[in-house]
Amino acid sequence: MRVLISYLFCTRGGVETALYNRLKGVNKDEIKVDLHFFRDYGGSTLFHDYAGEVIIEADEKLIQKKIVTESYDMVISVDSADMIGILSRMGYEGKIGLEIHTTYEEGLAYLDCNITDLVDFMIVPSAYQKKLVESRTGEKNIHVLGNAVSDTMFYQRDKKERYGRKIILWVGRLDRHKNWRLFLKLAKELYSQNREYTFWVVGGLKSEQAEIDEFEAMVYRYGLECVVRWIPQVPYENMGMLYSIAADSGGGYISTSMNESFGMTVIEAMICRCPVIVHKAGALPELVNDGRGLCVEEMADPGQVKLINDFLLDAGREKVMERAQKYVRDNFSNDIVGKIFCEILRNEMSEAMG
C-alpha cells in the first residue's frame, strides 16, 4: 500500500513529532508512507533518518504530478483543506483521509465548508476530539489514534539529577491558548504556600514580542523574578532530561492549556515519571484519569492550589508515577500507535475494495 500524508508547514512541532514517532512503528514491508509539506520551516531535519520520502512542494501541478507518478492508494491531509482541494481538482480516485489535531477555532473553520463531503474517513487523537469533530461535521467514520511518544528518547534517567528546589515545569508557546498567564498566577500562589518551589517556563522563543513583554512584566509584577526561569528553547531530544530533573527534584509538570486535542507534553512527562497536573480542558482529563495525575478546574483558586501542593508533596507520588508511565507505554509507544495506524489503513482500503 502506498500512502501520502500531507501537512501545511514542516516545523518541529507536536504534529510533526507525533507523525515521526508513529511512522517508526509502521510495517514498512506492508505500507510505504511518504510525507508532503507545502513549506519547510526547519522541521524536515526531524525526518533525517526516515525511510520514506519527505516532499517539500507548494506548486499544485507538481504535487498532482507526484501523486500520479507514485500511484498513491491513499492520501491523508492533516489539519488542512488545501491538499483535499488539490485531490478534488485532479479527480483523484484513491482513498482520502483527514487528520484533525487542532482545537483552534480558526484552524477548524474549514470544516464548515462541506470539505468533509470529499473525505472517506477521519483520524483524531482522542475521544474528546472525536466528539468535537462529530458535533461540527455530523461525520461518523472517525478513528481515534493517540499520538506516539518515543520511549528511547523519553524515559526517566538512571542518573539522578539533584536540584536545590522543587522544579515545576511548564512547556509551550507564550500565547493565549497555552494560557501562560494562569501558570504565573498559580506560581505566585504556590510559592506563597511553599518557598521550596522554582518554576521553569520552557518554550516561547518565537512567540509574539508583545506576549514576551507581557510575560516578563507579569513575572516582575508578581515578585517572581527570583524563582521563575524562562528557557526560550530546548532541543527536543533534551526534553526528557528536563522532565526527569523536575521529577527527581520533587516537583512536577503543569499544563494550563485552555484546550487540547491530546496533550503531547503531558505524556512525555508521564513516561519520564514526572507527576502531571492538568487544567480540566479538552482531552487532558483522559490522560490523567484513574490516578495517573491530577486534574483541577480552577488552578489559581486557593483551595485548588492547596490540592496541587498536597499532590506534589504526597508520599504516594511514586505510585502515581508508576501508573502514568505504564499507561503511556501500554498505549502510546511507537510500535503500538504504528500498528493501530496500519490497522486503520488496512480497514479503510478493504472497505474500498469490498
C-alpha positions in Angstrom: 0.0 0.0 0.0 1.3 3.5 -0.9 0.2 6.3 1.3 1.0 10.1 1.3 0.5 12.2 4.4 0.3 16.0 3.8 0.7 18.8 6.2 1.0 22.6 5.5 4.1 23.5 7.4 7.1 21.4 8.4 8.3 22.7 11.8 9.5 20.7 14.8 6.1 21.0 16.5 3.8 18.5 18.1 2.1 17.2 14.9 5.4 16.6 13.1 6.8 14.8 16.2 3.7 12.7 16.5 3.9 11.7 12.9 7.6 10.9 13.1 7.1 8.7 16.2 4.1 6.9 14.7 5.7 6.1 11.4 8.6 4.4 13.3 6.0 1.7 14.2 4.7 1.2 10.7 5.4 -2.1 9.0 7.4 -0.8 6.0 7.2 -4.1 4.1 3.4 -3.7 4.0 2.8 0.0 3.9 5.1 2.7 2.4 4.3 6.2 3.7 5.7 9.3 2.2 5.3 12.8 3.7 4.4 16.0 2.0 4.8 19.6 3.3 3.9 22.7 1.4 6.7 24.6 3.1 9.6 23.8 5.3 10.5 25.9 8.4 13.4 23.8 9.6 11.3 20.8 10.6 12.5 18.5 7.8 15.6 17.8 9.8 13.4 15.9 12.2 12.9 13.3 9.5 16.6 12.9 8.5 16.6 9.2 9.2 13.1 8.5 7.9 12.9 5.6 5.4 10.2 7.2 3.3 10.3 10.3 1.0 9.9 13.7 2.5 8.5 16.0 -0.2 8.6 19.8 0.1 6.4 21.3 -2.6 3.8 24.1 -2.9 3.2 24.1 -6.7 -0.1 22.4 -7.3 0.8 21.0 -10.7 4.0 19.4 -9.4 2.1 17.9 -6.4 -0.5 16.4 -8.8 2.2 15.0 -11.0 3.9 13.4 -8.0 0.7 11.8 -6.8 0.1 10.3 -10.3 3.7 9.2 -10.7 3.8 7.4 -7.3 0.3 5.9 -7.7 -0.6 6.6 -4.0 -3.5 4.4 -2.9 -4.4 6.8 -0.2 -3.7 10.5 0.7 -4.2 11.8 4.2 -4.4 15.6 4.8 -3.6 16.9 8.3 -5.5 19.9 9.6 -6.0 21.5 6.2 -8.3 21.5 3.2 -5.5 22.5 0.8 -4.5 19.0 -0.2 -8.1 17.8 -0.4 -8.9 20.6 -2.8 -5.9 19.6 -5.0 -7.1 16.0 -5.0 -10.6 17.0 -5.9 -9.4 19.2 -8.8 -7.3 16.4 -10.3 -10.0 13.8 -10.0 -8.1 11.6 -7.6 -9.8 8.2 -7.2 -7.9 6.8 -4.2 -8.9 7.0 -0.6 -8.9 10.4 1.1 -8.4 10.8 4.8 -8.3 13.8 7.0 -6.5 14.1 10.3 -7.7 16.7 12.8 -5.4 17.7 15.6 -6.1 21.4 16.1 -8.6 22.8 18.6 -8.1 26.4 17.5 -11.3 27.9 16.2 -9.6 29.5 13.2 -8.0 26.1 12.4 -11.3 24.3 12.4 -13.2 26.8 10.3 -12.6 24.9 7.0 -14.7 22.0 8.4 -17.8 24.2 7.9 -17.3 24.4 4.1 -18.5 21.0 3.2 -15.0 19.8 2.7 -15.8 16.6 4.6 -18.0 15.5 1.7 -14.8 14.8 -0.2 -13.3 12.8 2.6 -13.7 9.0 3.1 -12.5 8.9 6.8 -11.1 10.9 9.6 -8.5 10.4 12.3 -8.4 12.2 15.6 -6.1 11.8 18.6 -8.6 11.5 21.4 -12.2 10.7 22.4 -12.7 14.4 23.2 -11.6 15.4 19.7 -13.9 12.8 18.1 -16.9 14.3 19.9 -15.8 17.8 18.8 -15.5 16.8 15.2 -18.7 14.7 15.2 -20.7 17.7 16.6 -19.2 20.0 14.0 -19.5 17.8 10.9 -22.0 15.1 11.6 -19.5 12.6 10.3 -19.3 9.1 12.0 -16.4 7.4 10.3 -13.8 8.8 12.7 -10.9 6.8 14.1 -9.2 7.6 17.4 -5.4 7.3 17.2 -3.4 8.7 20.1 -0.1 10.4 19.5 3.1 8.3 19.9 5.9 9.1 22.2 9.4 7.7 21.8 10.4 5.6 24.9 14.0 5.7 23.6 14.1 9.5 23.9 11.7 10.0 26.8 12.5 7.9 29.9 13.5 8.6 33.5 17.3 8.8 33.6 19.1 6.3 35.8 21.5 9.1 36.8 19.6 11.2 39.3 20.0 14.9 38.8 19.7 16.8 42.1 18.5 20.4 42.4 18.1 22.6 45.4 14.5 23.4 44.9 11.4 21.5 43.7 11.1 22.3 40.0 7.6 22.9 38.4 7.8 22.7 34.6 5.6 24.4 32.1 6.1 23.8 28.4 4.6 25.6 25.4 4.3 28.7 23.3 3.6 32.0 25.1 0.1 32.5 23.7 -3.4 32.7 24.9 -4.2 29.1 24.0 -1.4 27.7 26.2 -2.6 30.0 29.0 0.8 31.0 30.5 -0.9 33.8 32.4 -2.7 31.2 34.5 0.5 29.4 35.1 2.1 32.6 36.5 -0.9 33.2 38.8 -0.6 29.6 40.0 3.1 30.0 40.5 2.5 33.1 42.7 0.0 31.2 44.8 2.1 28.0 45.1 5.2 29.9 46.0 3.3 31.7 48.8 2.5 28.3 50.2 5.8 26.6 49.7 9.1 28.5 49.3 10.9 25.4 48.1 9.4 25.7 44.6 11.0 27.1 41.5 9.2 27.4 38.1 10.8 26.7 34.7 8.9 28.0 31.7 10.2 26.1 28.6 9.5 27.4 25.1 8.2 30.6 23.5 11.3 31.7 21.6 9.2 32.5 18.5 6.2 33.9 20.4 4.9 37.4 19.6 7.1 40.1 21.1 4.0 41.6 22.8 3.4 38.3 24.6 7.0 38.0 25.7 7.0 41.6 27.0 3.8 40.9 29.0 5.2 37.7 30.3 8.3 39.4 31.6 6.3 42.3 33.1 3.9 39.9 34.9 6.9 37.9 36.4 8.1 41.1 38.0 4.6 42.3 39.0 4.1 39.1 40.9 7.5 39.3 42.5 8.6 36.0 40.9 11.8 37.2 39.2 14.0 35.1 41.5 12.0 31.9 41.2 10.8 31.9 37.5 13.3 30.8 34.9 12.4 31.2 31.3 14.1 28.8 28.9 13.1 30.0 25.4 14.1 26.9 23.5 15.3 23.4 24.3 16.3 20.8 21.7 13.6 18.2 21.5 16.0 15.4 22.3 16.8 17.1 25.6 13.3 17.5 26.9 13.3 14.0 28.5 16.1 15.2 30.7 14.2 18.2 31.9 11.1 16.1 32.9 13.4 13.7 34.7 15.2 16.5 36.6 11.8 18.0 37.6 10.7 14.6 38.9 13.9 14.0 40.8 13.7 17.4 42.4 10.3 16.5 44.0 8.5 18.8 41.5 6.3 18.0 38.5 4.8 19.2 35.3 1.8 21.5 34.9 -0.3 22.1 31.8 -2.6 25.2 31.9 -3.9 24.9 28.2 -7.4 26.2 27.5 -8.0 23.3 25.1 -6.0 20.3 23.9 -6.9 17.6 21.3 -4.4 15.3 23.0 -1.6 16.6 25.2 1.8 15.6 23.8 3.9 17.2 26.6 1.7 15.5 29.2 2.5 12.0 28.0 6.2 13.0 27.6 6.2 14.0 31.2 4.3 10.8 32.3 6.7 8.4 30.6 9.6 10.2 32.3 7.8 9.5 35.7 7.2 13.2 36.2 4.0 13.9 38.2 1.5 15.7 36.0 -1.2 18.3 36.9 -3.5 19.4 34.2 -6.2 22.1 33.7 -9.6 20.4 33.1 -9.7 21.2 29.4 -10.1 19.2 26.2 -8.6 15.7 26.2 -6.3 16.3 29.1 -8.5 14.6 31.7 -8.5 11.4 29.6 -4.7 11.1 30.1 -4.6 11.6 33.9 -7.8 9.7 34.9 -7.6 6.7 37.2 -4.9 8.0 39.5 -2.3 8.8 36.8 -2.1 12.5 37.7 -4.2 15.4 39.0 -6.9 17.3 37.1 -8.2 20.6 38.5 -10.8 23.1 37.3 -9.7 26.4 38.8 -6.0 26.2 39.2 -5.5 29.6 40.8 -8.3 29.1 43.3 -6.8 28.9 46.9 -8.5 25.5 47.5 -7.1 24.1 44.3 -3.7 25.5 45.0 -3.6 23.6 48.3 -4.7 20.5 46.4 -1.9 20.8 43.9 0.7 21.4 46.7 -0.6 18.4 48.6 -0.4 16.3 45.4 3.2 17.2 44.8 4.2 16.5 48.4 2.2 13.3 48.8 4.2 10.2 49.8 2.2 8.2 47.3 3.6 10.1 44.3 5.7 7.1 43.3 2.6 5.0 42.7 1.1 7.8 40.6 4.3 8.0 38.5 4.3 4.2 38.0 0.7 4.1 36.8 1.3 7.0 34.5 4.4 5.6 33.0 2.8 2.2 32.4 -0.3 3.8 30.8 1.8 5.6 28.3 4.0 2.6 27.5 0.9 0.4 27.0 -1.0 2.8 24.8 1.3 5.4 23.1 4.6 3.7 22.2 5.8 4.0 18.6 5.1 0.3 17.9 1.6 0.3 19.4 0.4 3.5 17.7 2.1 2.4 14.4 0.2 -0.9 14.5 -3.1 0.8 15.1 -2.5 3.2 12.3 -1.7 0.3 9.9 -4.9 -1.4 11.0 -7.0 1.7 10.3 -5.4 2.0 6.8 -6.0 -1.7 6.1 -9.6 -1.5 7.1 -10.3 1.6 5.0 -8.6 0.0 2.0 -10.5 -3.3 2.4 -13.8 -1.3 2.5 -12.9 0.5 -0.7 -12.1 -2.8 -2.4 -15.1 -4.6 -1.0 
